[in-house]
Amino acid sequence: MDEDEPTIYDEIEIEDMTYDATTQMYHYPCPCGDKFEIALVDLLDEEDIAVCPSCSLMVRVIFEVDNLPKVKEAPSSGGVAVVA
């Protein structure tokens, strides 16, 4: 095993993950009680490792880039905020 390769807890099909369209993040329950998470933009960059923010576990996400939703751009206000 390559020393630079992270230790993977499991491999998860993206269909088994929950997608939050507001945050554009995929989530999957972690055994520690928190959730593994990976951003849509990371998946589009062909990153496939979801991490749990509460513990050291990582999972590999099995997916096809062509089947991912499109990234939603944040709407620009077009104006300048004025502080009095």
SULPE-V988845 format. One record per residue. N is the residue number from 0. PHI is phi as a letter, one per 20 degrees, with the letter a starting at -180 (none if undefined). PSI is psi in radians with two decimals (999 if undefined). D_CENTER is the distance of its C-alpha to the mean C-alpha in whole Angstrom. Layout:
# SULPE-V988845
n=N phi=PHI psi=PSI d_center=D_CENTER
n=N phi=PHI psi=PSI d_center=D_CENTER
This chain:
# SULPE-V988845
n=0 phi=none psi=2.41 d_center=25
n=1 phi=f psi=2.34 d_center=24
n=2 phi=f psi=-0.52 d_center=24
n=3 phi=e psi=-0.21 d_center=21
n=4 phi=f psi=2.20 d_center=19
n=5 phi=f psi=2.68 d_center=17
n=6 phi=f psi=2.12 d_center=18
n=7 phi=e psi=2.21 d_center=15
n=8 phi=f psi=-0.71 d_center=16
n=9 phi=a psi=2.96 d_center=15
n=10 phi=d psi=2.28 d_center=14
n=11 phi=c psi=2.30 d_center=12
n=12 phi=f psi=2.41 d_center=13
n=13 phi=f psi=-0.48 d_center=10
n=14 phi=f psi=-0.38 d_center=13
n=15 phi=e psi=-0.10 d_center=13
n=16 phi=e psi=2.80 d_center=10
n=17 phi=d psi=2.31 d_center=10
n=18 phi=d psi=2.25 d_center=9
n=19 phi=d psi=1.85 d_center=10
n=20 phi=f psi=-0.47 d_center=11
n=21 phi=f psi=-0.81 d_center=13
n=22 phi=e psi=-0.16 d_center=10
n=23 phi=l psi=0.80 d_center=8
n=24 phi=c psi=2.53 d_center=5
n=25 phi=d psi=2.49 d_center=5
n=26 phi=c psi=2.64 d_center=7
n=27 phi=b psi=2.39 d_center=10
n=28 phi=g psi=2.37 d_center=13
n=29 phi=d psi=2.57 d_center=14
n=30 phi=g psi=-0.39 d_center=17
n=31 phi=f psi=-0.18 d_center=18
n=32 phi=o psi=-0.29 d_center=17
n=33 phi=e psi=-2.73 d_center=14
n=34 phi=c psi=2.44 d_center=11
n=35 phi=f psi=2.59 d_center=8
n=36 phi=b psi=2.57 d_center=5
n=37 phi=b psi=2.42 d_center=1
n=38 phi=e psi=2.57 d_center=3
n=39 phi=g psi=-0.75 d_center=5
n=40 phi=f psi=-0.58 d_center=8
n=41 phi=f psi=-0.74 d_center=6
n=42 phi=f psi=-0.71 d_center=7
n=43 phi=f psi=-0.45 d_center=10
n=44 phi=e psi=0.18 d_center=11
n=45 phi=m psi=0.44 d_center=11
n=46 phi=f psi=2.43 d_center=9
n=47 phi=c psi=0.26 d_center=9
n=48 phi=d psi=2.06 d_center=8
n=49 phi=e psi=2.41 d_center=6
n=50 phi=d psi=2.70 d_center=8
n=51 phi=e psi=2.23 d_center=10
n=52 phi=f psi=-0.22 d_center=11
n=53 phi=d psi=-0.30 d_center=15
n=54 phi=b psi=-3.05 d_center=16
n=55 phi=e psi=0.08 d_center=16
n=56 phi=f psi=2.55 d_center=14
n=57 phi=c psi=2.60 d_center=12
n=58 phi=c psi=2.62 d_center=11
n=59 phi=e psi=2.29 d_center=11
n=60 phi=e psi=2.20 d_center=9
n=61 phi=e psi=2.11 d_center=12
n=62 phi=b psi=2.89 d_center=12
n=63 phi=d psi=2.20 d_center=14
n=64 phi=g psi=-0.66 d_center=13
n=65 phi=f psi=-0.36 d_center=16
n=66 phi=e psi=0.02 d_center=15
n=67 phi=e psi=2.65 d_center=12
n=68 phi=f psi=2.80 d_center=12
n=69 phi=f psi=2.57 d_center=14
n=70 phi=f psi=2.32 d_center=12
n=71 phi=e psi=2.19 d_center=15
n=72 phi=f psi=2.49 d_center=17
n=73 phi=f psi=2.31 d_center=18
n=74 phi=f psi=2.35 d_center=21
n=75 phi=e psi=2.46 d_center=24
n=76 phi=f psi=-0.44 d_center=27
n=77 phi=m psi=-0.08 d_center=29
n=78 phi=d psi=3.12 d_center=31
n=79 phi=d psi=2.29 d_center=32
n=80 phi=f psi=2.36 d_center=32
n=81 phi=d psi=2.21 d_center=35
n=82 phi=d psi=2.20 d_center=35
n=83 phi=e psi=999 d_center=39
